[in-house]
C-alpha cells in the first residue's frame, strides 16, 4: 500500500522483480515516485492495483505461489511510506477450499464415531463410600 492521499495521474508498473509507482498528490500537485525491488519474481499479469482516496493498494501475485518470502523487498530495509494491508493478506500456507472440505468431512466422521455410551456417569452423585474414607467409631 502506497500511502498517498488524493492521488491523481497515477501510474503503477509491475515488472518481474519490481513494482513502480508514480502520481501527483492533492491541490499542491506534489509529485511522488517510488520503485520497489521485490524479494522475488511476481506474476506481472495477475498483479493489480486499486486507488482509494487515501492510498494506492497493490495486489502482488507471486510467480511461485508456494514459495515463502521472508520479506517484501530485496534489501532488508523498512520503508516508512509502505504498509501492508493484513485484511487482504493471503498466506501461502492457507488451506484451499477443497482441503477445508476434507477437514469438515473428517470432523463429521469424528463426531459420529460416538463412544462413551457404556461409560459410567461421573457427575459426582456416587453414594458409595470410598475405600480411603475414615469410618466413625
Secondary structure as UniProt FT lines:
FT   TURN            5..6
FT   STRAND          7..14
FT   STRAND          18..25
FT   TURN            26..29
FT   STRAND          30..38
FT   TURN            44..46
FT   STRAND          48..51
FT   STRAND          56..59
FT   TURN            65..66
FT   TURN            80..81
FT   HELIX           86..88
FT   TURN            92..93
FT   HELIX           97..112
FT   TURN            117..118
FT   TURN            131..132
//
